[in-house]
Amino acid sequence: MRDPALDAHQQWLDLIQPVGLVASPPALLTAGAVLPANVIGPWRQLRELCGQADDKLAVADLAVFCVE
């Protein structure tokens, strides 16, 4: 049976790993890290507001980013 907390950590890591964070879902669980249930949706929305610059996320339009 799959662990929902472990799955949530894996989804979150899949979203942020390109930025350079190195961690594993089991390590996060062992450390007691708890993700809010709704973290994935807002994180994806933030990434959609960003563009790419030199293979890194960058805010393309600061005014739109701040309003959204």
KOLVEXBA-403119 format. One record per residue: chain; x, y, z of N, C-alpha, C in turn. Coordinates in pm, whole numbers. Layout:
BEGIN
+-----+--------+---------+--------+---------+----------+--------+--------+---------+--------+
: mol : n.east : n.north :   n.up : ca.east : ca.north :  ca.up : c.east : c.north :   c.up :
+-----+--------+---------+--------+---------+----------+--------+--------+---------+--------+
:   A :      X :       Y :      Z :       X :        Y :      Z :      X :       Y :      Z :
...
+-----+--------+---------+--------+---------+----------+--------+--------+---------+--------+
//
This chain:
BEGIN
+-----+--------+---------+--------+---------+----------+--------+--------+---------+--------+
: mol : n.east : n.north :   n.up : ca.east : ca.north :  ca.up : c.east : c.north :   c.up :
+-----+--------+---------+--------+---------+----------+--------+--------+---------+--------+
:   A :     83 :    -118 :      0 :       0 :        0 :      0 :     88 :     125 :      0 :
:   A :     54 :     219 :    -85 :     135 :      341 :    -99 :    106 :     437 :     16 :
:   A :    210 :     508 :     57 :     199 :      606 :    165 :    167 :     743 :    104 :
:   A :     50 :     802 :    133 :      13 :      930 :     73 :    111 :    1043 :    108 :
:   A :    167 :    1041 :    229 :     264 :     1144 :    268 :    391 :    1131 :    185 :
:   A :    435 :    1008 :    163 :     554 :      984 :     82 :    529 :    1029 :    -62 :
:   A :    411 :     999 :   -115 :     375 :     1041 :   -250 :    372 :    1193 :   -262 :
:   A :    319 :    1261 :   -160 :     314 :     1408 :   -162 :    454 :    1467 :   -165 :
:   A :    545 :    1412 :    -86 :     684 :     1460 :    -87 :    747 :    1438 :   -224 :
:   A :    720 :    1324 :   -286 :     777 :     1295 :   -417 :    726 :    1393 :   -521 :
:   A :    596 :    1424 :   -519 :     541 :     1522 :   -614 :    604 :    1658 :   -594 :
:   A :    620 :    1699 :   -468 :     679 :     1829 :   -438 :    824 :    1834 :   -485 :
:   A :    899 :    1728 :   -460 :    1039 :     1723 :   -504 :   1049 :    1725 :   -656 :
:   A :    957 :    1661 :   -725 :     957 :     1663 :   -871 :    942 :    1806 :   -924 :
:   A :    869 :    1889 :   -850 :     849 :     2027 :   -892 :    968 :    2116 :   -863 :
:   A :   1036 :    2094 :   -752 :    1142 :     2187 :   -713 :   1282 :    2139 :   -743 :
:   A :   1301 :    2014 :   -772 :    1435 :     1959 :   -790 :   1518 :    2033 :   -894 :
:   A :   1459 :    2083 :  -1004 :    1543 :     2154 :  -1100 :   1615 :    2275 :  -1041 :
:   A :   1571 :    2323 :   -925 :    1633 :     2440 :   -865 :   1758 :    2402 :   -785 :
:   A :   1778 :    2276 :   -761 :    1899 :     2233 :   -695 :   1883 :    2170 :   -558 :
:   A :   1762 :    2161 :   -506 :    1742 :     2097 :   -377 :   1764 :    1947 :   -391 :
:   A :   1842 :    1892 :   -300 :    1865 :     1748 :   -302 :   1810 :    1691 :   -172 :
:   A :   1707 :    1610 :   -184 :    1646 :     1545 :    -69 :   1569 :    1425 :   -120 :
:   A :   1529 :    1339 :    -29 :    1449 :     1224 :    -69 :   1322 :    1222 :     14 :
:   A :   1213 :    1170 :    -43 :    1089 :     1162 :     34 :   1105 :    1091 :    168 :
:   A :   1175 :     976 :    173 :    1192 :      912 :    305 :   1267 :    1002 :    405 :
:   A :   1366 :    1076 :    359 :    1440 :     1166 :    448 :   1350 :    1276 :    500 :
:   A :   1263 :    1329 :    414 :    1170 :     1433 :    458 :   1072 :    1380 :    561 :
:   A :   1023 :    1257 :    540 :     932 :     1197 :    638 :   1003 :    1173 :    771 :
:   A :   1125 :    1123 :    766 :    1202 :     1097 :    887 :   1227 :    1226 :    964 :
:   A :   1250 :    1335 :    891 :    1274 :     1465 :    954 :   1146 :    1528 :   1007 :
:   A :   1032 :    1468 :    975 :     906 :     1521 :   1024 :    849 :    1633 :    939 :
:   A :    899 :    1649 :    818 :     847 :     1752 :    728 :    705 :    1716 :    687 :
:   A :    616 :    1812 :    699 :     476 :     1791 :    663 :    438 :    1894 :    558 :
:   A :    387 :    1846 :    446 :     344 :     1936 :    339 :    196 :    1965 :    353 :
:   A :    156 :    2091 :    332 :      14 :     2119 :    328 :    -50 :    2041 :    213 :
:   A :   -173 :    2003 :    229 :    -240 :     1921 :    127 :   -250 :    1992 :     -7 :
:   A :   -250 :    2124 :     -8 :    -272 :     2198 :   -132 :   -144 :    2259 :   -189 :
:   A :    -28 :    2209 :   -157 :      97 :     2272 :   -199 :    125 :    2255 :   -349 :
:   A :     82 :    2147 :   -409 :     117 :     2118 :   -548 :     50 :    2216 :   -645 :
:   A :    -78 :    2242 :   -629 :    -149 :     2332 :   -720 :    -91 :    2473 :   -722 :
:   A :    -77 :    2539 :   -607 :     -18 :     2673 :   -606 :    125 :    2676 :   -659 :
:   A :    204 :    2572 :   -633 :     342 :     2568 :   -683 :    342 :    2565 :   -835 :
:   A :    252 :    2486 :   -893 :     243 :     2480 :  -1040 :    201 :    2616 :  -1097 :
:   A :    107 :    2684 :  -1028 :      64 :     2817 :  -1075 :    180 :    2915 :  -1074 :
:   A :    262 :    2911 :   -970 :     378 :     3000 :   -965 :    475 :    2970 :  -1079 :
:   A :    499 :    2843 :  -1106 :     591 :     2807 :  -1214 :    539 :    2851 :  -1349 :
:   A :    406 :    2847 :  -1368 :     347 :     2890 :  -1495 :    365 :    3040 :  -1517 :
:   A :    376 :    3117 :  -1410 :     397 :     3262 :  -1421 :    542 :    3297 :  -1452 :
:   A :    629 :    3200 :  -1443 :     772 :     3224 :  -1467 :    811 :    3180 :  -1607 :
:   A :    915 :    3240 :  -1657 :     973 :     3200 :  -1784 :   1108 :    3135 :  -1757 :
:   A :   1180 :    3105 :  -1861 :    1311 :     3043 :  -1848 :   1417 :    3145 :  -1888 :
:   A :   1525 :    3148 :  -1813 :    1641 :     3231 :  -1846 :   1765 :    3153 :  -1805 :
:   A :   1848 :    3121 :  -1901 :    1969 :     3042 :  -1873 :   1937 :    2915 :  -1797 :
:   A :   1834 :    2844 :  -1844 :    1792 :     2717 :  -1784 :   1746 :    2729 :  -1639 :
:   A :   1706 :    2850 :  -1598 :    1654 :     2872 :  -1463 :   1520 :    2942 :  -1474 :
:   A :   1437 :    2923 :  -1374 :    1309 :     2995 :  -1372 :   1336 :    3142 :  -1346 :
:   A :   1263 :    3226 :  -1416 :    1277 :     3370 :  -1399 :   1140 :    3434 :  -1414 :
:   A :   1115 :    3538 :  -1338 :     989 :     3610 :  -1347 :    992 :    3692 :  -1475 :
:   A :    899 :    3661 :  -1566 :     896 :     3729 :  -1696 :    830 :    3866 :  -1685 :
:   A :    724 :    3877 :  -1605 :     651 :     4002 :  -1590 :    622 :    4022 :  -1442 :
:   A :    700 :    4107 :  -1375 :     688 :     4123 :  -1231 :    550 :    4170 :  -1188 :
:   A :    490 :    4263 :  -1263 :     357 :     4314 :  -1226 :    254 :    4202 :  -1226 :
:   A :    253 :    4121 :  -1330 :     158 :     4009 :  -1339 :    187 :    3908 :  -1228 :
:   A :    314 :    3880 :  -1205 :     353 :     3785 :  -1102 :    303 :    3830 :   -965 :
:   A :    320 :    3959 :   -932 :     279 :     4011 :   -802 :    128 :    4011 :   -785 :
:   A :     56 :    4039 :   -891 :     -91 :     4041 :   -884 :   -146 :    3900 :   -868 :
:   A :    -94 :    3807 :   -945 :    -144 :     3669 :   -942 :   -105 :    3606 :   -811 :
+-----+--------+---------+--------+---------+----------+--------+--------+---------+--------+
//
